[in-house]
């Protein structure tokens, strides 16, 4: 009887692949900035779902420790690059300034990449003066062009020139839509989280940035497990444009013994156009309501989530076979 119900559930899932329950989910990326100073709060953030990304200051006391811990727990890592603001306030060591030349910017970025292992991207810490200066940001993008890093513009000023500065480079730029914790109270952070959710639902995706404040930690702990069924939490890299994909070639094998080829993403998962129609959370709920909770139901959810995120992250896969 149990197996019959499971079979019915799977049949229902496959038969309804093209109905609205499998509309492409809205994608929400959450980045927690300012990692490197507050071990207790930051370790609480690292207990959140791995899709929460973290931005680590390159010269903080806990930089290397937190980068390693975040990587071990599967969180995507950004370099939280200090950049000069318009307002006068204390600055981090090696803060990027518009007056710096090309070589100095290259040196500072190279050192930051060394200090923050496993980083996939960079975003600005403060930086209203730097990001609004086109020539200065062109020097930044020129330096980043040597690395496979994206740039998340924290949008600390509306006149940011990051997108224009990246033109002609391989650097992909995405932008923050919501700050979670300008006001540090649970009610205010929850209001901003709900705003980010609504923006993702309206536009298909949104990026929210917060900080390891106690109120932010509490709100995320209490709410990320109950996102709306049509919203999926993703790392920032899942929102990158696929227009620029680095080509990575494997060195030739001189071994005469033939190896069995590894399965590619295209062979492990349904076609991208099918996966884009699938909402893993709604699919899980549909099958769970039909057959009840079971290891098979959870496995199905894990498989669909893996395929959905992997396709959005395909540019980071070294040898994807295009069929």
ABEGO torsion letter per residue (X at the ends): XAAAAAAAAAAAAAAAAABAAABBBBBBBBBBBGBGABAAAAAAAAABBAABBBBBBAABAAAAAAAAAAAAAGBBBBBBBBBBBABBBBBBBGBBBAABBAAAAAAAAAAAAAABBGBABBBBBEGAAAAABAAAAAAAAAAAAABBBBBBBAGABAABAAAAAABGBABBBBBBABBAAABBBAAAAAAAAAAAAAAAAAAGBBBBBBBBBAAAAAAAAAAAAABBAABBBBBAAAABBAABBBBBBBBBBABABBBBBBBBAAAABBBAAAAAABBAAAAAAAAAAAAEBBAAAAAAAAAAAAAAAAAAAAAABABBBBX
